[in-house]
Amino acid sequence: MNNVVSDSMNTGTASNQADTKFPFPAPSGYPLPQAGEGKEGADLNQKRPSRHDAAGSLYKKPWHMLFYKEVLRFRRVSFQTVAAPVMMALLYLLIFSHVLESRVSVFGGRVSYTAFLVPGLIMMSVLQNAFANTSSSLIQSKMAGNMIFFLLAPITPWGFFLAYVLAGVLRGVLVGIGVWLAALFFAPQLWHPVAPGWIIAFGFLGGAVLAMLGMIAGLWSEKFDQLATFQNFIIMPMTFLSGVFYSVHSLPDFWFKVSHLNPFFYMIDGFRYGFFGESDVSPWLNLALVGTACALLTWGTWALLARGWKLRI
């Protein structure tokens, strides 16, 4: 194509312009120059954008491209970022349901233990993967030194926040859907949840809370060891001790009260209510507490981004 353009510019004749052929159709909104347009029509390098430019025009704001980049990041290694967490959750389901199905009674025996276990595993997968997506992306960008390119782009702190959080929520939700579909083989009654609106609300809010915690962890960490400390000593224990594998009413009084201090408990309990219409705590209380935590973290994370706190090592 460059040879064709060069020949047209050198000769400047109408016949050469008329013979010019283009291997790709013109993108919408970018008409090709026609024969007889003179020098302006021959300056094809300025008039014809690349296909990447045409695709980029679909994104109306700068943060849309950052969001797209984050989605591509986990999509290209989806076997590791989506399939592997689904497989891990199924292993938990197989082991715990086989061992405890006949030994644990939940909600007065109205719900089987296997069915009770599935929503907890779904929500646990959503939370852990939303956290992992934002935290790992930020620490990798900081250590690789390419964070400077995002800072130079015309992306506001609010746009930066939205791109990372929404991508983290998306990955968590995709993993959660995968766990749910795979678990239907063991608990087919979950195909028809009692209150799907509660499932959507707590799935989104829980994923957003953990995505924001992942951003804070990624900003705070200066190396992978620090991020691993945050995840292994805070996120993992709080997730496992939030009622995923048991009802808190089966705990001794002391641990029952301690469980209510764990914010992850309210996310999982509210999420489980959407499937069975049963929960350990009122779903409205769960929603109020999780919504408050989400609002506070939104303000805190945005404030850190607006200050540029530890965005560069």
N, C-alpha and C positions, 0 to 999 in steps of 0.2 A: 504493500500500500504506500509506503514511503517513496518507492520508486515512481509510482504513478503520480503522486503529489509533486515530486520533483520535476518530472517531465512536463506536467501541466504548467508549473510556474515558470519553467525555462522557456517554453515555446510561446505561451500566452495566446494561443490560437483557439478559436471556438471549436474546431474539429477535435483537437486533443481533449478539451474539456468534455465534449459530448461522448468521447470514447471511454471516459473514466468509469471504472467499475469498483464497487465497494463490496467487500466480502461479507459484511454484516448489515442488517437493516438498521435504519436510523431509529434511535430511541424516541419514544413519544415526547413531543415538545422540542425536538432538535432536528428540524428539517435539513436535509443535505443541500448544499449549494447547487444550483442548476447551471447549465451551460449558458454563456453569455453574460454572466454576472461580473466578468472582468476580474480584477485583482482581488477584490474582496471574496468573490466566489472561489477563487483558486487557493485562498489561504485556508486549506482544510484543517491544518493542525490546530487552528484557533477555533474553528466552527464546530468540529466534531469531538465531543467528549468521549472518554473511554467508557467501556461497559461498567466498570466499577463506579465511575462518577454517576452514571445513570441509576445504578442500584442504590447508591448512597443518597440520591435525591428522594428516596422513599422515606427516609428518616428526617422528621421535621425539626428535631432539636438535637444538639450535640450529644446529650446523654443517651439518646437512642442507640447511637453507634457503640458507646461504651457498654450498654446493656447487651447489644448483639455480640460484642466481643466476649463478654462473660459467659453468654450462653454457648458460643462456639467452643469456649475453653473446656467446659465439662462435656459437651456433646461429642467432641472428637475422641475422648477417652471414656465413652459411655459404659463400656464394659467394666471399667474400674469405678466410675463415679455413680452409676445407676444399678447395673446388674449385680455387682458384688454386694452392696448393702441389702438388696432384696434377698440374695442367697443367705446372708448372715441372719436376717430376720426369720427366714424359713427354718434355719437350723435351730434357733431359739424355740420356735413354735413346735417343731417336731419333738425336741427333747423335753420341754416343760409340759406339753400337753400329754405326752406318753407317760411321764412319771407321776404327774399330779392330777390328772383328769378325775380319777375316782377318789382322791383324797382331799380335795379342796372344794368347798361350797361357797359360791358367791351370790349376792343378792337373794339370799334365802332359798337357793336352789332353782330360781327362776331362769337362770342363765347358765349354760354349761361353761366349764372352766376354759375349754378351748376357744369358744366364742368370746368369752371375756378377755382372753389373752390377745386376740388379734388386734382390736383397736389400740391397745397399749403399744403393741409392736409397731403398728403403722405410725402412730404419733412419735414414738421414740426415733424411728427412722427419719421422719420429717425434721425433727429438731436437730438431730446430729448432723444430717447432711446439709441443712441450711447453714449451720455454724461452720462446718468444714469448708463450704464453698467460698464464703466471704473471707474467712480468716486465712486460708491457704493462698487465695488469689492476692491478697494485699501483701502478705509476707514475701511471696515469690516476686512480686513486682518491686518491692523495696530492695530485696537482696540482689535481683538482677540489674537494678539500676534503671529500669524503664519507667518508673513512676513519674519521672520528670516530664515524659511526653504527655501524660494525662494532665499534669499540672499546667503545661503550656497551652493545652487545648482550651477553647472557650466554654468550659463546663463549670457551672456554678456548684457550690457545695451541696445544694439541694439536688441537683442533677446527678452529682457523684453519688450521693446517698441513695437515690432512687435506683440507679443502675445496679449497684451492688446488692442492695436488699432484695429487689425484685428477682434478680438472677438467683440469689440464694434460696428464696421462697420457691421459685420454679423448680430448681433441682430437688428440694425437699419434697415438694408435692409429687413430682414424677416418681421418686422412689416410693413414696407412700402409696400411690396408685398401683405401682408394681407389686408391693407387698399385699395390698388388698385383693388384687386379682388372683395372685398365686394362692392366697389363703382361702379363697372361696371353695377350693377343693376340700378343705378340712372343716369349714363352717359355712355351708351354702346359704344359711339363713341371713348372712350379712349382705347378701345381694340387695335386700330391701330394708335399708335402715329406717328407723322410726322417724327421725327428724334430721333430714339431710342438711338443713340450714345451719344447725349447730355444728355439724361436721365441717362445713365450709368455713364458718366463722372461726372456729378454734384452729383449724388447719392453717388458715392464712395468718391469724394473729400469732400463733405459736411459732410458725416458720419465720415471721418477721422479727419476733423478739430474739430468736436465736441467730438470725442473720445479722442483726445489729450487735449482739454480743460478739459475734465473730469479727465484725468490723473493729470493735473496740480492742479485741484480743490481737488482731492483725496490726492495728496501729501501735499498740503498746509493745509488741514483741519486736526485738531487733535480730533475733535468730530463731531457727526452728526449735531449739531446745526450750526456749521460753514459751512458744506457742504450745508445744507438747505438754508443758507443765500446766498451763491454763486448761487444756482440754482433759488431761488425765486426772487432775486433782479437783476440778470444779464441775465441768460439764458432764463427764461420764458418771461420777457418783450421784449427782443431783438427778440425772436422767433415770438411772437404775433404781433409785430409792424414792421414786415418785408414784408408786402404785402400778407400775407396768405389769408386774407378775403377780400381784396380790391386791386384795381389797384392804384398805387401811383399817377397816373395822375388825379385821382379824389380828391386829397388832395389840400388844400390851398398851396400857394407858399412856405410859411415858412416850413410847415411840409413835403412838397415835397422834399425840400433840406435836411431836417433832415433825412428823410428816406434813402437818398443816403449815409449817414454816417454809416448806419447799415450794417455790413458785411453779415449778414444773408439774407438781401434783395437780394444780388447778387446770392446767392446759390439758393434761391427759384425762382427767375426770370429766371435764366438759366435753371433750372429744368423744369419749365413750358414751356419754349421755345421748349423743346423736344417733347411735346405733341401737340402743336398747330402751331409751327412755328411763334409764336407771342410773343413778350416780351416788357417790358418797357424800357430796355437797350439792347444794342448790346450783343449778346451771347458771342462774342469774348472778349469783355470787362469784362463780368461776369467771363469768364473762366480765364482770366489773373489775375484778382483780387483774386479769390478764390484759384487759383493755387499758387499765391504768399503767401497768408495767410497760406496755407497748408505747403509750404516749410519752412517758418519762424517758424511755430509751431513745425515742425518736428525737426529742429535744436534745438530750445529752450527746448523741452521736453526731447530729447536725452541728452542734456547738464545737465539737472537737474538729470536725472537718473544716468549719469556717475559720478556725484558728490555724489550721494547717498543722495540728499537733502530731509530731513524729511521722509525718508523711514521707520523710526522707531519712535514711540512716546516716 
